[in-house]
Each structure stands twice: as C-alpha cells, then as structure tokens.
C-alpha cells in the first residue's frame, strides 16, 4: 500500500520550513518526493477502483509547489512543464 495522504501533506508542509541554500536543494528533493508519493496514491486508488475519492486539491498543491521549487532553483523549463500539467 502506498504511503498515506497524511504523509504527502506532511511533506508539503515540511517544504515550507526548509530554507534555500546554494547547491542541490533539499526543498526541491522533498517536492519531487511528494510528487512521487502523490502519484503512487493516485495509481493505488485507480487500481482499487476508488477514483471518486481522489483529492484534486492535493494533486494541485503538490504540482504547484514542485513548479515553484523549480523556479526557485532556476529551472524554468521544468517549472513550465509542471505548470502545464496543472492546466
């Protein structure tokens, strides 16, 4: 079973407490991890046939945060691609 929604939400909240430092960003890594976990939850729900309980707000939050972290880390192409997924 994939990690719970609580874990994904916790990761998103934890991202706001990390500070930006030059070099590889732990915030970007956490944003990517939150995205992977959110996709795992979506896939799990699809396999179990409980698509109606999907949380579109959570998906939006995870993707928006990831796009913001790409912008913070001067990765505009990745940010744009992530924003396109949202739209």
N, CA, C and O atoms as a Tinker XYZ file with bonds, in Angstrom:
   348  protein
     1  N      0.844000   -1.180000    0.000000    73     2
     2  CA     0.000000    0.000000    0.000000    64     1     3
     3  C      0.890000    1.244000    0.000000    63     2     4     5
     4  O      1.853000    1.318000    0.764000    81     3
     5  N      0.572000    2.224000   -0.856000    73     3     6
     6  CA     1.388000    3.432000   -0.879000    64     5     7
     7  C      1.225000    4.224000    0.410000    63     6     8     9
     8  O      0.324000    3.978000    1.212000    81     7
     9  N      2.103000    5.157000    0.574000    73     7    10
    10  CA     2.051000    5.985000    1.770000    64     9    11
    11  C      0.760000    6.776000    1.812000    63    10    12    13
    12  O      0.160000    7.064000    0.776000    81    11
    13  N      0.345000    7.118000    2.991000    73    11    14
    14  CA    -0.940000    7.773000    3.186000    64    13    15
    15  C     -0.927000    9.223000    2.723000    63    14    16    17
    16  O      0.124000    9.825000    2.504000    81    15
    17  N     -2.126000    9.756000    2.584000    73    15    18
    18  CA    -2.273000   11.161000    2.228000    64    17    19
    19  C     -1.670000   12.051000    3.297000    63    18    20    21
    20  O     -1.145000   13.124000    2.995000    81    19
    21  N     -1.741000   11.615000    4.534000    73    19    22
    22  CA    -1.169000   12.389000    5.631000    64    21    23
    23  C      0.330000   12.584000    5.399000    63    22    24    25
    24  O      0.864000   13.665000    5.645000    81    23
    25  N      1.002000   11.540000    4.929000    73    23    26
    26  CA     2.436000   11.631000    4.665000    64    25    27
    27  C      2.715000   12.645000    3.564000    63    26    28    29
    28  O      3.653000   13.435000    3.671000    81    27
    29  N      1.907000   12.629000    2.509000    73    27    30
    30  CA     2.100000   13.562000    1.407000    64    29    31
    31  C      1.858000   14.990000    1.877000    63    30    32    33
    32  O      2.624000   15.896000    1.549000    81    31
    33  N      0.803000   15.187000    2.639000    73    31    34
    34  CA     0.506000   16.518000    3.168000    64    33    35
    35  C      1.641000   16.974000    4.078000    63    34    36    37
    36  O      2.057000   18.131000    4.024000    81    35
    37  N      2.140000   16.065000    4.915000    73    35    38
    38  CA     3.255000   16.400000    5.802000    64    37    39
    39  C      4.474000   16.850000    4.998000    63    38    40    41
    40  O      5.140000   17.817000    5.370000    81    39
    41  N      4.767000   16.158000    3.902000    73    39    42
    42  CA     5.907000   16.541000    3.063000    64    41    43
    43  C      5.717000   17.943000    2.500000    63    42    44    45
    44  O      6.658000   18.736000    2.469000    81    43
    45  N      4.507000   18.246000    2.058000    73    43    46
    46  CA     4.248000   19.583000    1.522000    64    45    47
    47  C      4.434000   20.644000    2.588000    63    46    48    49
    48  O      5.004000   21.700000    2.315000    81    47
    49  N      3.964000   20.385000    3.795000    73    47    50
    50  CA     4.121000   21.344000    4.890000    64    49    51
    51  C      5.590000   21.475000    5.265000    63    50    52    53
    52  O      6.065000   22.578000    5.534000    81    51
    53  N      6.309000   20.365000    5.285000    73    51    54
    54  CA     7.723000   20.386000    5.652000    64    53    55
    55  C      8.533000   21.224000    4.669000    63    54    56    57
    56  O      9.540000   21.825000    5.043000    81    55
    57  N      8.098000   21.262000    3.430000    73    55    58
    58  CA     8.818000   22.040000    2.423000    64    57    59
    59  C      8.858000   23.520000    2.778000    63    58    60    61
    60  O      9.829000   24.211000    2.473000    81    59
    61  N      7.815000   23.998000    3.415000    73    59    62
    62  CA     7.771000   25.416000    3.740000    64    61    63
    63  C      8.713000   25.770000    4.882000    63    62    64    65
    64  O      9.033000   26.943000    5.073000    81    63
    65  N      9.164000   24.776000    5.644000    73    63    66
    66  CA    10.040000   25.056000    6.777000    64    65    67
    67  C     11.520000   24.986000    6.414000    63    66    68    69
    68  O     12.369000   25.429000    7.187000    81    67
    69  N     11.834000   24.435000    5.247000    73    67    70
    70  CA    13.226000   24.343000    4.817000    64    69    71
    71  C     13.662000   25.660000    4.198000    63    70    72    73
    72  O     12.860000   26.362000    3.583000    81    71
    73  N     14.913000   25.986000    4.359000    73    71    74
    74  CA    15.425000   27.223000    3.777000    64    73    75
    75  C     16.246000   26.911000    2.543000    63    74    76    77
    76  O     16.844000   25.841000    2.429000    81    75
    77  N     16.268000   27.855000    1.624000    73    75    78
    78  CA    17.017000   27.683000    0.383000    64    77    79
    79  C     18.498000   27.912000    0.632000    63    78    80    81
    80  O     18.892000   28.905000    1.244000    81    79
    81  N     19.309000   26.986000    0.153000    73    79    82
    82  CA    20.763000   27.110000    0.240000    64    81    83
    83  C     21.331000   26.872000   -1.153000    63    82    84    85
    84  O     20.749000   26.117000   -1.933000    81    83
    85  N     22.457000   27.500000   -1.479000    73    83    86
    86  CA    23.057000   27.262000   -2.791000    64    85    87
    87  C     23.417000   25.786000   -2.972000    63    86    88    89
    88  O     23.703000   25.079000   -2.006000    81    87
    89  N     23.395000   25.349000   -4.204000    73    87    90
    90  CA    23.717000   23.961000   -4.495000    64    89    91
    91  C     22.455000   23.125000   -4.560000    63    90    92    93
    92  O     21.351000   23.662000   -4.651000    81    91
    93  N     22.617000   21.810000   -4.512000    73    91    94
    94  CA    21.452000   20.929000   -4.576000    64    93    95
    95  C     20.462000   21.273000   -3.461000    63    94    96    97
    96  O     20.830000   21.358000   -2.289000    81    95
    97  N     19.225000   21.464000   -3.843000    73    95    98
    98  CA    18.219000   21.931000   -2.895000    64    97    99
    99  C     17.473000   20.773000   -2.238000    63    98   100   101
   100  O     16.862000   19.958000   -2.930000    81    99
   101  N     17.516000   20.693000   -0.916000    73    99   102
   102  CA    16.720000   19.666000   -0.238000    64   101   103
   103  C     15.232000   19.940000   -0.386000    63   102   104   105
   104  O     14.421000   19.017000   -0.318000    81   103
   105  N     14.868000   21.198000   -0.587000    73   103   106
   106  CA    13.458000   21.541000   -0.770000    64   105   107
   107  C     12.952000   20.965000   -2.089000    63   106   108   109
   108  O     11.858000   20.402000   -2.141000    81   107
   109  N     13.738000   21.102000   -3.148000    73   107   110
   110  CA    13.353000   20.542000   -4.441000    64   109   111
   111  C     13.260000   19.028000   -4.351000    63   110   112   113
   112  O     12.338000   18.430000   -4.907000    81   111
   113  N     14.193000   18.407000   -3.664000    73   111   114
   114  CA    14.148000   16.953000   -3.492000    64   113   115
   115  C     12.879000   16.518000   -2.771000    63   114   116   117
   116  O     12.256000   15.525000   -3.147000    81   115
   117  N     12.498000   17.256000   -1.740000    73   115   118
   118  CA    11.274000   16.929000   -0.998000    64   117   119
   119  C     10.038000   17.150000   -1.860000    63   118   120   121
   120  O      9.081000   16.381000   -1.775000    81   119
   121  N     10.044000   18.190000   -2.688000    73   119   122
   122  CA     8.916000   18.451000   -3.581000    64   121   123
   123  C      8.765000   17.317000   -4.591000    63   122   124   125
   124  O      7.651000   16.888000   -4.889000    81   123
   125  N      9.890000   16.836000   -5.114000    73   123   126
   126  CA     9.846000   15.705000   -6.044000    64   125   127
   127  C      9.335000   14.452000   -5.342000    63   126   128   129
   128  O      8.544000   13.696000   -5.907000    81   127
   129  N      9.788000   14.234000   -4.110000    73   127   130
   130  CA     9.336000   13.078000   -3.336000    64   129   131
   131  C      7.830000   13.149000   -3.093000    63   130   132   133
   132  O      7.135000   12.141000   -3.215000    81   131
   133  N      7.330000   14.322000   -2.755000    73   131   134
   134  CA     5.887000   14.495000   -2.543000    64   133   135
   135  C      5.132000   14.178000   -3.828000    63   134   136   137
   136  O      4.066000   13.565000   -3.784000    81   135
   137  N      5.676000   14.593000   -4.975000    73   135   138
   138  CA     5.050000   14.293000   -6.260000    64   137   139
   139  C      5.010000   12.802000   -6.542000    63   138   140   141
   140  O      3.996000   12.281000   -7.007000    81   139
   141  N      6.103000   12.119000   -6.264000    73   139   142
   142  CA     6.139000   10.664000   -6.472000    64   141   143
   143  C      5.119000    9.961000   -5.580000    63   142   144   145
   144  O      4.416000    9.053000   -6.025000    81   143
   145  N      5.046000   10.377000   -4.349000    73   143   146
   146  CA     4.120000    9.735000   -3.416000    64   145   147
   147  C      2.666000   10.028000   -3.781000    63   146   148   149
   148  O      1.800000    9.162000   -3.651000    81   147
   149  N      2.408000   11.231000   -4.232000    73   147   150
   150  CA     1.045000   11.580000   -4.639000    64   149   151
   151  C      0.634000   10.739000   -5.842000    63   150   152   153
   152  O     -0.494000   10.248000   -5.896000    81   151
   153  N      1.538000   10.567000   -6.806000    73   151   154
   154  CA     1.234000    9.730000   -7.973000    64   153   155
   155  C      1.005000    8.282000   -7.563000    63   154   156   157
   156  O      0.157000    7.601000   -8.139000    81   155
   157  N      1.753000    7.807000   -6.575000    73   155   158
   158  CA     1.567000    6.436000   -6.091000    64   157   159
   159  C      0.183000    6.264000   -5.468000    63   158   160   161
   160  O     -0.457000    5.228000   -5.650000    81   159
   161  N     -0.275000    7.268000   -4.742000    73   159   162
   162  CA    -1.612000    7.203000   -4.140000    64   161   163
   163  C     -2.677000    7.189000   -5.232000    63   162   164   165
   164  O     -3.633000    6.418000   -5.155000    81   163
   165  N     -2.518000    8.040000   -6.254000    73   163   166
   166  CA    -3.477000    8.084000   -7.360000    64   165   167
   167  C     -3.523000    6.733000   -8.065000    63   166   168   169
   168  O     -4.603000    6.213000   -8.347000    81   167
   169  N     -2.361000    6.169000   -8.347000    73   167   170
   170  CA    -2.298000    4.867000   -9.022000    64   169   171
   171  C     -2.946000    3.785000   -8.169000    63   170   172   173
   172  O     -3.687000    2.948000   -8.685000    81   171
   173  N     -2.675000    3.798000   -6.879000    73   171   174
   174  CA    -3.260000    2.824000   -5.958000    64   173   175
   175  C     -4.784000    2.925000   -5.975000    63   174   176   177
   176  O     -5.477000    1.909000   -6.028000    81   175
   177  N     -5.299000    4.136000   -5.932000    73   175   178
   178  CA    -6.757000    4.326000   -5.937000    64   177   179
   179  C     -7.364000    3.872000   -7.256000    63   178   180   181
   180  O     -8.446000    3.283000   -7.271000    81   179
   181  N     -6.678000    4.140000   -8.364000    73   179   182
   182  CA    -7.176000    3.697000   -9.663000    64   181   183
   183  C     -7.234000    2.180000   -9.729000    63   182   184   185
   184  O     -8.203000    1.622000  -10.244000    81   183
   185  N     -6.217000    1.508000   -9.217000    73   183   186
   186  CA    -6.187000    0.049000   -9.223000    64   185   187
   187  C     -7.288000   -0.547000   -8.358000    63   186   188   189
   188  O     -7.799000   -1.626000   -8.658000    81   187
   189  N     -7.654000    0.143000   -7.294000    73   187   190
   190  CA    -8.685000   -0.344000   -6.374000    64   189   191
   191  C    -10.085000    0.107000   -6.780000    63   190   192   193
   192  O    -11.072000   -0.296000   -6.163000    81   191
   193  N    -10.173000    0.939000   -7.813000    73   191   194
   194  CA   -11.477000    1.385000   -8.291000    64   193   195
   195  C    -12.140000    2.432000   -7.415000    63   194   196   197
   196  O    -13.366000    2.536000   -7.396000    81   195
   197  N    -11.349000    3.205000   -6.692000    73   195   198
   198  CA   -11.908000    4.258000   -5.841000    64   197   199
   199  C    -11.473000    5.630000   -6.365000    63   198   200   201
   200  O    -11.022000    6.492000   -5.611000    81   199
   201  N    -11.621000    5.800000   -7.661000    73   199   202
   202  CA   -11.191000    7.039000   -8.307000    64   201   203
   203  C    -12.005000    8.223000   -7.796000    63   202   204   205
   204  O    -11.497000    9.343000   -7.730000    81   203
   205  N    -13.265000    7.984000   -7.433000    73   203   206
   206  CA   -14.117000    9.086000   -6.982000    64   205   207
   207  C    -13.611000    9.743000   -5.704000    63   206   208   209
   208  O    -14.002000   10.867000   -5.390000    81   207
   209  N    -12.743000    9.052000   -4.963000    73   207   210
   210  CA   -12.224000    9.641000   -3.725000    64   209   211
   211  C    -10.887000   10.359000   -3.937000    63   210   212   213
   212  O    -10.223000   10.739000   -2.973000    81   211
   213  N    -10.496000   10.543000   -5.210000    73   211   214
   214  CA    -9.241000   11.245000   -5.481000    64   213   215
   215  C     -9.352000   12.697000   -5.032000    63   214   216   217
   216  O    -10.414000   13.311000   -5.137000    81   215
   217  N     -8.257000   13.232000   -4.537000    73   215   218
   218  CA    -8.233000   14.585000   -3.999000    64   217   219
   219  C     -7.509000   15.504000   -4.980000    63   218   220   221
   220  O     -6.281000   15.582000   -4.982000    81   219
   221  N     -8.279000   16.194000   -5.806000    73   219   222
   222  CA    -7.694000   17.063000   -6.828000    64   221   223
   223  C     -6.966000   18.246000   -6.203000    63   222   224   225
   224  O     -6.009000   18.763000   -6.778000    81   223
   225  N     -7.416000   18.675000   -5.028000    73   223   226
   226  CA    -6.740000   19.783000   -4.346000    64   225   227
   227  C     -5.330000   19.384000   -3.923000    63   226   228   229
   228  O     -4.397000   20.183000   -4.009000    81   227
   229  N     -5.185000   18.152000   -3.469000    73   227   230
   230  CA    -3.864000   17.664000   -3.079000    64   229   231
   231  C     -2.943000   17.599000   -4.295000    63   230   232   233
   232  O     -1.787000   18.018000   -4.233000    81   231
   233  N     -3.464000   17.073000   -5.396000    73   231   234
   234  CA    -2.680000   16.989000   -6.626000    64   233   235
   235  C     -2.230000   18.380000   -7.067000    63   234   236   237
   236  O     -1.065000   18.577000   -7.414000    81   235
   237  N     -3.151000   19.340000   -7.053000    73   235   238
   238  CA    -2.809000   20.707000   -7.433000    64   237   239
   239  C     -1.715000   21.265000   -6.528000    63   238   240   241
   240  O     -0.743000   21.847000   -7.010000    81   239
   241  N     -1.871000   21.087000   -5.221000    73   239   242
   242  CA    -0.909000   21.634000   -4.264000    64   241   243
   243  C      0.484000   21.056000   -4.478000    63   242   244   245
   244  O      1.476000   21.786000   -4.467000    81   243
   245  N      0.552000   19.750000   -4.672000    73   243   246
   246  CA     1.847000   19.090000   -4.874000    64   245   247
   247  C      2.508000   19.596000   -6.154000    63   246   248   249
   248  O      3.694000   19.926000   -6.151000    81   247
   249  N      1.746000   19.659000   -7.247000    73   247   250
   250  CA     2.317000   20.105000   -8.522000    64   249   251
   251  C      2.696000   21.582000   -8.491000    63   250   252   253
   252  O      3.743000   21.965000   -9.015000    81   251
   253  N      1.854000   22.410000   -7.883000    73   251   254
   254  CA     2.153000   23.837000   -7.804000    64   253   255
   255  C      3.423000   24.073000   -6.988000    63   254   256   257
   256  O      4.274000   24.878000   -7.369000    81   255
   257  N      3.543000   23.373000   -5.876000    73   255   258
   258  CA     4.738000   23.520000   -5.045000    64   257   259
   259  C      5.985000   23.060000   -5.803000    63   258   260   261
   260  O      7.033000   23.701000   -5.723000    81   259
   261  N      5.874000   21.961000   -6.532000    73   259   262
   262  CA     7.010000   21.472000   -7.315000    64   261   263
   263  C      7.422000   22.510000   -8.364000    63   262   264   265
   264  O      8.611000   22.776000   -8.543000    81   263
   265  N      6.446000   23.089000   -9.050000    73   263   266
   266  CA     6.756000   24.113000  -10.053000    64   265   267
   267  C      7.438000   25.318000   -9.407000    63   266   268   269
   268  O      8.385000   25.871000   -9.967000    81   267
   269  N      6.966000   25.720000   -8.250000    73   267   270
   270  CA     7.583000   26.842000   -7.543000    64   269   271
   271  C      9.032000   26.525000   -7.164000    63   270   272   273
   272  O      9.905000   27.387000   -7.262000    81   271
   273  N      9.278000   25.306000   -6.740000    73   271   274
   274  CA    10.641000   24.924000   -6.370000    64   273   275
   275  C     11.555000   24.887000   -7.587000    63   274   276   277
   276  O     12.730000   25.243000   -7.496000    81   275
   277  N     11.015000   24.453000   -8.736000    73   275   278
   278  CA    11.805000   24.506000   -9.964000    64   277   279
   279  C     12.187000   25.950000  -10.284000    63   278   280   281
   280  O     13.328000   26.222000  -10.660000    81   279
   281  N     11.247000   26.869000  -10.138000    73   279   282
   282  CA    11.544000   28.282000  -10.403000    64   281   283
   283  C     12.587000   28.813000   -9.427000    63   282   284   285
   284  O     13.500000   29.536000   -9.826000    81   283
   285  N     12.460000   28.461000   -8.163000    73   283   286
   286  CA    13.415000   28.905000   -7.149000    64   285   287
   287  C     14.819000   28.415000   -7.473000    63   286   288   289
   288  O     15.805000   29.101000   -7.204000    81   287
   289  N     14.901000   27.223000   -8.052000    73   287   290
   290  CA    16.194000   26.631000   -8.385000    64   289   291
   291  C     16.620000   26.929000   -9.823000    63   290   292   293
   292  O     17.476000   26.249000  -10.387000    81   291
   293  N     16.006000   27.956000  -10.397000    73   291   294
   294  CA    16.357000   28.427000  -11.736000    64   293   295
   295  C     16.284000   27.318000  -12.781000    63   294   296   297
   296  O     17.214000   27.108000  -13.560000    81   295
   297  N     15.149000   26.614000  -12.773000    73   295   298
   298  CA    14.878000   25.559000  -13.743000    64   297   299
   299  C     13.546000   25.882000  -14.431000    63   298   300   301
   300  O     12.552000   25.189000  -14.216000    81   299
   301  N     13.527000   26.942000  -15.263000    73   299   302
   302  CA    12.252000   27.406000  -15.820000    64   301   303
   303  C     11.563000   26.415000  -16.752000    63   302   304   305
   304  O     10.334000   26.371000  -16.785000    81   303
   305  N     12.310000   25.623000  -17.503000    73   303   306
   306  CA    11.677000   24.653000  -18.402000    64   305   307
   307  C     10.908000   23.598000  -17.622000    63   306   308   309
   308  O      9.784000   23.251000  -17.983000    81   307
   309  N     11.509000   23.088000  -16.556000    73   307   310
   310  CA    10.833000   22.100000  -15.728000    64   309   311
   311  C      9.616000   22.714000  -15.045000    63   310   312   313
   312  O      8.572000   22.075000  -14.915000    81   311
   313  N      9.766000   23.975000  -14.608000    73   311   314
   314  CA     8.636000   24.664000  -13.970000    64   313   315
   315  C      7.484000   24.815000  -14.955000    63   314   316   317
   316  O      6.333000   24.550000  -14.609000    81   315
   317  N      7.785000   25.235000  -16.168000    73   315   318
   318  CA     6.747000   25.413000  -17.179000    64   317   319
   319  C      6.048000   24.094000  -17.483000    63   318   320   321
   320  O      4.823000   24.054000  -17.595000    81   319
   321  N      6.809000   23.025000  -17.616000    73   319   322
   322  CA     6.208000   21.710000  -17.868000    64   321   323
   323  C      5.284000   21.296000  -16.732000    63   322   324   325
   324  O      4.222000   20.721000  -16.971000    81   323
   325  N      5.680000   21.583000  -15.507000    73   323   326
   326  CA     4.855000   21.230000  -14.355000    64   325   327
   327  C      3.594000   22.083000  -14.324000    63   326   328   329
   328  O      2.512000   21.573000  -14.033000    81   327
   329  N      3.720000   23.375000  -14.620000    73   327   330
   330  CA     2.534000   24.238000  -14.686000    64   329   331
   331  C      1.569000   23.755000  -15.769000    63   330   332   333
   332  O      0.353000   23.823000  -15.588000    81   331
   333  N      2.100000   23.270000  -16.891000    73   331   334
   334  CA     1.247000   22.761000  -17.970000    64   333   335
   335  C      0.433000   21.557000  -17.511000    63   334   336   337
   336  O     -0.710000   21.386000  -17.937000    81   335
   337  N      0.997000   20.731000  -16.660000    73   335   338
   338  CA     0.267000   19.576000  -16.132000    64   337   339
   339  C     -0.934000   20.048000  -15.321000    63   338   340   341
   340  O     -2.006000   19.445000  -15.376000    81   339
   341  N     -0.747000   21.129000  -14.568000    73   339   342
   342  CA    -1.833000   21.657000  -13.739000    64   341   343
   343  C     -2.985000   22.128000  -14.620000    63   342   344   345
   344  O     -4.151000   21.863000  -14.331000    81   343
   345  N     -2.643000   22.827000  -15.696000    73   343   346
   346  CA    -3.672000   23.382000  -16.582000    64   345   347
   347  C     -4.226000   22.268000  -17.418000    63   346   348
   348  O     -5.110000   22.496000  -18.243000    81   347
